[in-house]
Amino acid sequence: MPGPRSAIRETRAITILLLLIGMALVTWVVFSAILRRRTQLISVRGMSTTADIGRLNDMPRVQARDLTMTGSDSARLTVVTPSDAEGARSGAGGTETEFLIAINDGDPGFAILNQWIEDQSVLGMVVPPESRLLRLRCLDDLQPLTLRRLDT
């Protein structure tokens, strides 16, 4: 017949076993939650001006060379990729790319593009994959411009 000490040992053993199972369950729940939401743990640049300045280092640099109206609500925008950082200011060209964009001469973006062409401003350009958008941001004054592409 087991004595009172063996009953206490059994109770302790069961308590320790239940605590270990509980800790393993909590660890598994926390770990799986972290794996499911790991994108929230990765540092992502925000939408502020400071974040945009940081992102400008990652963007390809271009210059708007020409804006030609092709219809009442469409235009052909030609951008050139400077061959180097100095080439952007000197006008020495690199690769030319043309975009057919939705814009008319009354849109605010039309005046902004013409000003960038006049000033030969260096722009950061983003063309999101599988999107009809063209995003430009002037490196001098951080003026953003989002255009809808018609050539996709």
MDTraj code that builds the backbone (N, CA, C; nanometers):
import mdtraj as md
import numpy as np

residues = "MET PRO GLY PRO ARG SER ALA ILE ARG GLU THR ARG ALA ILE THR ILE LEU LEU LEU LEU ILE GLY MET ALA LEU VAL THR TRP VAL VAL PHE SER ALA ILE LEU ARG ARG ARG THR GLN LEU ILE SER VAL ARG GLY MET SER THR THR ALA ASP ILE GLY ARG LEU ASN ASP MET PRO ARG VAL GLN ALA ARG ASP LEU THR MET THR GLY SER ASP SER ALA ARG LEU THR VAL VAL THR PRO SER ASP ALA GLU GLY ALA ARG SER GLY ALA GLY GLY THR GLU THR GLU PHE LEU ILE ALA ILE ASN ASP GLY ASP PRO GLY PHE ALA ILE LEU ASN GLN TRP ILE GLU ASP GLN SER VAL LEU GLY MET VAL VAL PRO PRO GLU SER ARG LEU LEU ARG LEU ARG CYS LEU ASP ASP LEU GLN PRO LEU THR LEU ARG ARG LEU ASP THR".split()
xyz = np.array([
    [0.0843, -0.1166, 0.0000],
    [0.0000, 0.0000, 0.0000],
    [0.0897, 0.1241, 0.0000],
    [0.0621, 0.2132, -0.0967],
    [0.1467, 0.3313, -0.1054],
    [0.1194, 0.4267, 0.0099],
    [0.2278, 0.4909, 0.0519],
    [0.2178, 0.5842, 0.1637],
    [0.1873, 0.7249, 0.1159],
    [0.1729, 0.8184, 0.2110],
    [0.1398, 0.9565, 0.1754],
    [0.2510, 1.0233, 0.0949],
    [0.3771, 0.9783, 0.1164],
    [0.4860, 1.0386, 0.0409],
    [0.4785, 1.0016, -0.1068],
    [0.4414, 0.8840, -0.1396],
    [0.4324, 0.8445, -0.2807],
    [0.3169, 0.9183, -0.3502],
    [0.2089, 0.9444, -0.2766],
    [0.0974, 1.0200, -0.3345],
    [0.1417, 1.1630, -0.3652],
    [0.2230, 1.2218, -0.2770],
    [0.2737, 1.3567, -0.3004],
    [0.3661, 1.3569, -0.4217],
    [0.4518, 1.2556, -0.4337],
    [0.5419, 1.2448, -0.5488],
    [0.4642, 1.2328, -0.6792],
    [0.3595, 1.1534, -0.6782],
    [0.2774, 1.1376, -0.7973],
    [0.2085, 1.2691, -0.8337],
    [0.1583, 1.3406, -0.7340],
    [0.0930, 1.4685, -0.7576],
    [0.1923, 1.5687, -0.8165],
    [0.3145, 1.5718, -0.7614],
    [0.4175, 1.6610, -0.8140],
    [0.4533, 1.6235, -0.9577],
    [0.4662, 1.4963, -0.9843],
    [0.5020, 1.4511, -1.1186],
    [0.3938, 1.4896, -1.2201],
    [0.2687, 1.4714, -1.1818],
    [0.1580, 1.5073, -1.2705],
    [0.1542, 1.6587, -1.2906],
    [0.1759, 1.7362, -1.1844],
    [0.1770, 1.8826, -1.1940],
    [0.2890, 1.9292, -1.2862],
    [0.4079, 1.8734, -1.2710],
    [0.5211, 1.9109, -1.3570],
    [0.4914, 1.8735, -1.5012],
    [0.4342, 1.7563, -1.5226],
    [0.3995, 1.7122, -1.6575],
    [0.2956, 1.8057, -1.7194],
    [0.1949, 1.8453, -1.6458],
    [0.0934, 1.9373, -1.6965],
    [0.1539, 2.0755, -1.7254],
    [0.2441, 2.1236, -1.6404],
    [0.3114, 2.2514, -1.6648],
    [0.3956, 2.2457, -1.7918],
    [0.4675, 2.1370, -1.8123],
    [0.5486, 2.1224, -1.9340],
    [0.4609, 2.1189, -2.0587],
    [0.3518, 2.0477, -2.0517],
    [0.2596, 2.0421, -2.1658],
    [0.2007, 2.1804, -2.1908],
    [0.1618, 2.2510, -2.0830],
    [0.1076, 2.3868, -2.0971],
    [0.2101, 2.4831, -2.1560],
    [0.3339, 2.4757, -2.1115],
    [0.4391, 2.5628, -2.1649],
    [0.4666, 2.5311, -2.3112],
    [0.4664, 2.4041, -2.3456],
    [0.4878, 2.3662, -2.4855],
    [0.3735, 2.4170, -2.5729],
    [0.2514, 2.4092, -2.5224],
    [0.1358, 2.4582, -2.5975],
    [0.1433, 2.6101, -2.6169],
    [0.1753, 2.6844, -2.5134],
    [0.1868, 2.8300, -2.5233],
    [0.2999, 2.8672, -2.6190],
    [0.4127, 2.7999, -2.6103],
    [0.5253, 2.8259, -2.7010],
    [0.4850, 2.8002, -2.8454],
    [0.4151, 2.6923, -2.8697],
    [0.3711, 2.6608, -3.0052],
    [0.2747, 2.7675, -3.0583],
    [0.1797, 2.8135, -2.9759],
    [0.0841, 2.9159, -3.0179],
    [0.1565, 3.0458, -3.0504],
    [0.2492, 3.0880, -2.9665],
    [0.3238, 3.2121, -2.9900],
    [0.4091, 3.1983, -3.1162],
    [0.4785, 3.0889, -3.1304],
    [0.5643, 3.0669, -3.2465],
    [0.4836, 3.0650, -3.3767],
    [0.3695, 2.9968, -3.3769],
    [0.2884, 2.9919, -3.4987],
    [0.2280, 3.1288, -3.5301],
    [0.1918, 3.2067, -3.4277],
    [0.1400, 3.3419, -3.4509],
    [0.2481, 3.4305, -3.5124],
    [0.3707, 3.4176, -3.4656],
    [0.4816, 3.4958, -3.5216],
    [0.5053, 3.4567, -3.6662],
    [0.5017, 3.3295, -3.6972],
    [0.5235, 3.2856, -3.8354],
    [0.4126, 3.3344, -3.9279],
    [0.2888, 3.3355, -3.8788],
    [0.1773, 3.3823, -3.9606],
    [0.1862, 3.5319, -3.9878],
    [0.2327, 3.6064, -3.8906],
    [0.2361, 3.7519, -3.9024],
    [0.3786, 3.8049, -3.9146],
    [0.4676, 3.7276, -3.9705],
    [0.6081, 3.7688, -3.9751],
    [0.6308, 3.8922, -4.0617],
    [0.5389, 3.9225, -4.1548],
    [0.5555, 4.0428, -4.2349],
    [0.5443, 4.1679, -4.1484],
    [0.4739, 4.1590, -4.0363],
    [0.4628, 4.2734, -3.9479],
    [0.5894, 4.2930, -3.8659],
    [0.6707, 4.1899, -3.8544],
    [0.7940, 4.2010, -3.7781],
    [0.9091, 4.2518, -3.8642],
    [0.8931, 4.2465, -3.9962],
    [0.9971, 4.2928, -4.0869],
    [0.9820, 4.4440, -4.1021],
    [1.0932, 4.5128, -4.0923],
    [1.0899, 4.6585, -4.1043],
    [1.0507, 4.6971, -4.2461],
    [0.9488, 4.7800, -4.2574],
    [0.8997, 4.8257, -4.3867],
    [0.9015, 4.9779, -4.3856],
    [0.9512, 5.0361, -4.4933],
    [0.9518, 5.1816, -4.5002],
    [0.8099, 5.2321, -4.5136],
    [0.7831, 5.3420, -4.4475],
    [0.6487, 5.3978, -4.4460],
    [0.6223, 5.4910, -4.5622],
    [0.5252, 5.5783, -4.5440],
    [0.4828, 5.6675, -4.6507],
    [0.5216, 5.8130, -4.6218],
    [0.6009, 5.8379, -4.5193],
    [0.6374, 5.9754, -4.4858],
    [0.7441, 6.0279, -4.5814],
    [0.7714, 6.1565, -4.5722],
    [0.8735, 6.2176, -4.6573],
    [1.0103, 6.1578, -4.6274],
    [1.0406, 6.1333, -4.5009],
    [1.1689, 6.0738, -4.4641],
    [1.1822, 5.9345, -4.5244],
    [1.0743, 5.8578, -4.5239],
    [1.0773, 5.7252, -4.5840],
    [1.0975, 5.7354, -4.7344],
    [1.0341, 5.8349, -4.7968],
    [1.0508, 5.8535, -4.9408],
    [1.1940, 5.8896, -4.9762],
    [1.2588, 5.9706, -4.8940],
    [1.3991, 6.0046, -4.9197],
    [1.4836, 5.8782, -4.9148],
    [1.4560, 5.7915, -4.8190],
    [1.5283, 5.6649, -4.8116],
    [1.5000, 5.5762, -4.9311],
    [1.3746, 5.5730, -4.9769],
    [1.3376, 5.4904, -5.0915],
    [1.3953, 5.5430, -5.2209],
    [1.4224, 5.6735, -5.2292],
    [1.4756, 5.7301, -5.3525],
    [1.6102, 5.6683, -5.3882],
    [1.6835, 5.6217, -5.2879],
    [1.8107, 5.5558, -5.3167],
    [1.7908, 5.4238, -5.3890],
    [1.6740, 5.3612, -5.3705],
    [1.6454, 5.2321, -5.4320],
    [1.5825, 5.2441, -5.5701],
    [1.5327, 5.3627, -5.6055],
    [1.4600, 5.3798, -5.7310],
    [1.5551, 5.4074, -5.8465],
    [1.5196, 5.3585, -5.9649],
    [1.5978, 5.3978, -6.0826],
    [1.5767, 5.5460, -6.1114],
    [1.6836, 5.6114, -6.1522],
    [1.6768, 5.7546, -6.1809],
    [1.6563, 5.7773, -6.3300],
    [1.5684, 5.8709, -6.3619],
    [1.5386, 5.9046, -6.5015],
    [1.5234, 6.0558, -6.5124],
    [1.5185, 6.1015, -6.6360],
    [1.4843, 6.2395, -6.6668],
    [1.3715, 6.2372, -6.7678],
    [1.2732, 6.3229, -6.7480],
    [1.1666, 6.3366, -6.8469],
    [1.2236, 6.4174, -6.9633],
    [1.2199, 6.3596, -7.0825],
    [1.2790, 6.4269, -7.1974],
    [1.1740, 6.4944, -7.2850],
    [1.0575, 6.4266, -7.3039],
    [0.9593, 6.4814, -7.3964],
    [0.8196, 6.4385, -7.3543],
    [0.7233, 6.5278, -7.3748],
    [0.5822, 6.4991, -7.3495],
    [0.5051, 6.5464, -7.4713],
    [0.4509, 6.4510, -7.5469],
    [0.3802, 6.4823, -7.6709],
    [0.2369, 6.4340, -7.6591],
    [0.1426, 6.5237, -7.6816],
    [0.0019, 6.4871, -7.6770],
    [-0.0310, 6.3992, -7.7977],
    [-0.0968, 6.2855, -7.7732],
    [-0.1353, 6.1940, -7.8813],
    [-0.2859, 6.1924, -7.9019],
    [-0.3569, 6.2553, -7.8141],
    [-0.5026, 6.2632, -7.8218],
    [-0.5497, 6.3651, -7.7205],
    [-0.6802, 6.3744, -7.7033],
    [-0.7313, 6.4746, -7.6095],
    [-0.7004, 6.4385, -7.4641],
    [-0.6947, 6.3094, -7.4334],
    [-0.6681, 6.2660, -7.2960],
    [-0.5509, 6.1692, -7.2869],
    [-0.4581, 6.1765, -7.3794],
    [-0.3427, 6.0870, -7.3741],
    [-0.2195, 6.1585, -7.4277],
    [-0.1050, 6.1138, -7.3783],
    [0.0220, 6.1734, -7.4210],
    [0.1295, 6.0657, -7.4172],
    [0.2350, 6.0893, -7.4923],
    [0.3504, 6.0004, -7.4924],
    [0.4606, 6.0684, -7.4123],
    [0.5010, 6.0039, -7.3040],
    [0.6066, 6.0550, -7.2176],
    [0.7341, 5.9768, -7.2457],
    [0.8394, 6.0480, -7.2781],
    [0.9689, 5.9852, -7.3022],
    [1.0600, 6.0192, -7.1854],
    [1.1137, 5.9159, -7.1227],
    [1.2106, 5.9345, -7.0149],
    [1.3418, 5.8713, -7.0575],
    [1.4503, 5.9266, -7.0094],
    [1.5823, 5.8741, -7.0417],
    [1.6527, 5.8400, -6.9109],
    [1.7193, 5.7255, -6.9104],
    [1.7979, 5.6838, -6.7958],
    [1.9375, 5.7403, -6.8117],
    [1.9809, 5.8246, -6.7193],
    [2.1160, 5.8794, -6.7322],
    [2.2199, 5.7690, -6.7194],
    [2.3306, 5.7825, -6.7926],
    [2.4339, 5.6791, -6.7902],
    [2.5092, 5.6792, -6.6581],
    [2.5156, 5.7916, -6.5896],
    [2.5760, 5.7995, -6.4565],
    [2.5137, 5.9165, -6.3816],
    [2.5558, 5.9373, -6.2576],
    [2.4963, 6.0438, -6.1759],
    [2.5232, 6.1811, -6.2362],
    [2.6407, 6.2012, -6.2943],
    [2.6728, 6.3295, -6.3563],
    [2.5995, 6.3457, -6.4887],
    [2.5762, 6.2343, -6.5585],
    [2.5085, 6.2398, -6.6870],
    [2.3675, 6.2913, -6.6762],
    [2.3073, 6.2752, -6.5584],
    [2.1710, 6.3236, -6.5393],
    [2.1657, 6.4752, -6.5511],
    [2.2662, 6.5447, -6.5031],
    [2.2667, 6.6903, -6.5068],
    [2.3224, 6.7441, -6.6386],
    [2.4142, 6.6704, -6.6995],
    [2.4770, 6.7225, -6.8202],
    [2.3959, 6.6951, -6.9456],
    [2.2976, 6.6060, -6.9354],
    [2.2141, 6.5769, -7.0507],
    [2.2647, 6.4590, -7.1322],
    [2.3774, 6.4008, -7.0945],
    [2.4254, 6.2828, -7.1652],
    [2.3282, 6.1694, -7.1391],
    [2.2794, 6.1089, -7.2452],
    [2.1688, 6.0163, -7.2298],
    [2.2093, 5.8720, -7.2145],
    [2.1145, 5.7964, -7.1673],
    [2.1273, 5.6529, -7.1565],
    [2.0145, 5.5906, -7.2361],
    [1.9409, 5.5019, -7.1745],
    [1.8327, 5.4304, -7.2396],
    [1.7046, 5.5127, -7.2374],
    [1.6403, 5.5233, -7.3525],
    [1.5118, 5.5938, -7.3612],
    [1.3978, 5.4946, -7.3458],
    [1.2947, 5.5365, -7.2730],
    [1.1744, 5.4557, -7.2550],
    [1.0547, 5.5461, -7.2785],
    [0.9558, 5.4938, -7.3493],
    [0.8344, 5.5710, -7.3761],
    [0.7161, 5.5071, -7.3062],
    [0.6304, 5.5920, -7.2535],
    [0.5078, 5.5483, -7.1890],
    [0.3923, 5.6263, -7.2499],
    [0.2833, 5.5569, -7.2787],
    [0.1598, 5.6225, -7.3194],
    [0.0791, 5.6419, -7.1920],
    [0.0514, 5.7676, -7.1567],
    [-0.0128, 5.7972, -7.0286],
    [-0.1445, 5.8706, -7.0497],
    [-0.2328, 5.8573, -6.9516],
    [-0.3608, 5.9280, -6.9536],
    [-0.3407, 6.0630, -6.8865],
    [-0.3464, 6.1697, -6.9667],
    [-0.3286, 6.3048, -6.9150],
    [-0.3824, 6.4018, -7.0187],
    [-0.4299, 6.5172, -6.9750],
    [-0.4659, 6.6225, -7.0698],
    [-0.4010, 6.7516, -7.0244],
    [-0.4061, 6.8524, -7.1089],
    [-0.3323, 6.9744, -7.0789],
    [-0.3909, 7.0538, -6.9624],
    [-0.5068, 7.0156, -6.9134],
    [-0.5654, 7.0813, -6.7973],
    [-0.5298, 7.0156, -6.6653],
    [-0.4720, 6.8963, -6.6693],
    [-0.4349, 6.8252, -6.5466],
    [-0.3159, 6.8927, -6.4793],
    [-0.3134, 6.8943, -6.3458],
    [-0.1975, 6.9507, -6.2754],
    [-0.0680, 6.8760, -6.3086],
    [-0.0786, 6.7463, -6.3336],
    [0.0400, 6.6671, -6.3674],
    [0.1043, 6.7106, -6.4980],
    [0.0244, 6.7646, -6.5892],
    [0.0768, 6.8117, -6.7172],
    [0.1754, 6.9266, -6.6951],
    [0.1377, 7.0206, -6.6097],
    [0.2261, 7.1338, -6.5788],
    [0.3510, 7.0874, -6.5042],
    [0.3342, 6.9913, -6.4134],
    [0.4484, 6.9397, -6.3378],
    [0.5472, 6.8719, -6.4319],
    [0.4970, 6.7878, -6.5232],
    [0.5853, 6.7200, -6.6187],
    [0.6595, 6.8195, -6.7068],
    [0.5890, 6.9201, -6.7556],
    [0.6544, 7.0214, -6.8389],
    [0.7616, 7.0969, -6.7613],
    [0.7358, 7.1244, -6.6347],
    [0.8361, 7.1920, -6.5518],
    [0.9586, 7.1025, -6.5330],
    [0.9362, 6.9729, -6.5097],
    [1.0478, 6.8796, -6.4941],
    [1.1294, 6.8695, -6.6231],
    [1.0631, 6.8725, -6.7377],
    [1.1335, 6.8674, -6.8662],
    [1.2171, 6.9941, -6.8841],
    [1.1581, 7.1095, -6.8522],
    [1.2295, 7.2368, -6.8640],
    [1.3530, 7.2411, -6.7752],
    [1.3352, 7.1978, -6.6487],
    [1.4442, 7.2041, -6.5507],
    [1.5430, 7.0891, -6.5635],
    [1.5130, 6.9915, -6.6470],
    [1.5924, 6.8688, -6.6594],
    [1.6100, 6.8028, -6.5225],
    [1.5009, 6.7965, -6.4477],
    [1.5034, 6.7400, -6.3128],
    [1.5289, 6.5902, -6.3172],
    [1.6031, 6.5425, -6.2194],
    [1.6261, 6.3995, -6.2030],
    [1.5112, 6.3439, -6.1209],
    [1.4532, 6.2350, -6.1681],
    [1.3343, 6.1767, -6.1065],
    [1.3628, 6.0343, -6.0623],
    [1.2995, 5.9947, -5.9546],
    [1.2948, 5.8542, -5.9178],
    [1.1706, 5.7948, -5.9821],
    [1.1841, 5.6754, -6.0415],
    [1.0723, 5.6165, -6.1156],
    [1.0424, 5.4769, -6.0615],
    [0.9138, 5.4510, -6.0420],
    [0.8686, 5.3176, -6.0020],
    [0.7562, 5.2769, -6.0962],
    [0.7723, 5.1599, -6.1575],
    [0.6678, 5.1008, -6.2407],
    [0.6293, 4.9701, -6.1715],
    [0.5230, 4.9727, -6.0900],
    [0.4848, 4.8510, -6.0186],
    [0.4527, 4.7382, -6.1163],
    [0.4982, 4.6161, -6.0866],
    [0.4699, 4.5041, -6.1760],
    [0.3199, 4.4774, -6.1855],
    [0.2766, 4.4425, -6.3046],
    [0.1365, 4.4104, -6.3325],
    [0.0430, 4.5239, -6.2885],
    [0.0864, 4.6464, -6.3100],
    [0.0060, 4.7620, -6.2731],
    [0.0051, 4.8600, -6.3886],
    [-0.0960, 4.9433, -6.3927],
    [-0.1047, 5.0461, -6.4960],
    [-0.0547, 5.1803, -6.4449],
    [0.0126, 5.1800, -6.3326],
    [0.0595, 5.3047, -6.2741],
    [0.2060, 5.3302, -6.3069],
    [0.2404, 5.4564, -6.3144],
    [0.3780, 5.5021, -6.3282],
    [0.3965, 5.6078, -6.2210],
    [0.4884, 5.5824, -6.1286],
    [0.5107, 5.6763, -6.0186],
    [0.6446, 5.7454, -6.0383],
    [0.6416, 5.8774, -6.0323],
    [0.7620, 5.9588, -6.0460],
    [0.7736, 6.0482, -5.9230],
    [0.8964, 6.0745, -5.8794],
    [0.9201, 6.1682, -5.7689],
    [1.0469, 6.2449, -5.7998],
    [1.0368, 6.3756, -5.7966],
    [1.1502, 6.4633, -5.8245],
    [1.2491, 6.4548, -5.7087],
    [1.3769, 6.4369, -5.7404],
    [1.4777, 6.4274, -5.6358],
    [1.5113, 6.5638, -5.5757],
    [1.4809, 6.6714, -5.6483],
    [1.5150, 6.8044, -5.5988],
    [1.4162, 6.8536, -5.4932],
    [1.2862, 6.8472, -5.5228],
    [1.1865, 6.9016, -5.4301],
    [1.0921, 6.7955, -5.3733],
    [1.1143, 6.6685, -5.4067],
    [1.0355, 6.5544, -5.3580],
    [0.8897, 6.5584, -5.4015],
    [0.8601, 6.6325, -5.5078],
    [0.7241, 6.6394, -5.5619],
    [0.6877, 6.5040, -5.6241],
    [0.5809, 6.4380, -5.5764],
    [0.5406, 6.3106, -5.6350],
    [0.4400, 6.3308, -5.7477],
    [0.4364, 6.2338, -5.8384],
    [0.3373, 6.2346, -5.9464],
    [0.3073, 6.0902, -5.9840],
    [0.1810, 6.0526, -5.9784],
    [0.1378, 5.9194, -6.0186],
    [0.0548, 5.9331, -6.1446],
    [0.0926, 5.8576, -6.2469],
    [0.0257, 5.8635, -6.3764],
    [-0.0327, 5.7276, -6.4105],
    [-0.1404, 5.7263, -6.4861],
    [-0.2009, 5.6015, -6.5333],
    [-0.1497, 5.5726, -6.6727],
    [-0.0924, 5.4543, -6.6891],
    [-0.0389, 5.4127, -6.8179],
    [-0.1487, 5.3535, -6.9038],
    [-0.1442, 5.3829, -7.0327],
    [-0.2401, 5.3278, -7.1276],
    [-0.1777, 5.2202, -7.2154],
    [-0.0477, 5.2009, -7.2052],
    [0.0244, 5.1101, -7.2955],
    [0.0448, 4.9713, -7.2371],
    [-0.0306, 4.9334, -7.1355],
    [-0.0131, 4.7991, -7.0791],
    [-0.1146, 4.7028, -7.1330],
])
top = md.Topology()
chain = top.add_chain()
for i, resn in enumerate(residues, 1):
    res = top.add_residue(resn, chain, resSeq=i)
    for name in ("N", "CA", "C"):
        top.add_atom(name, md.element.get_by_symbol(name[0]), res)
traj = md.Trajectory(xyz[None], top)
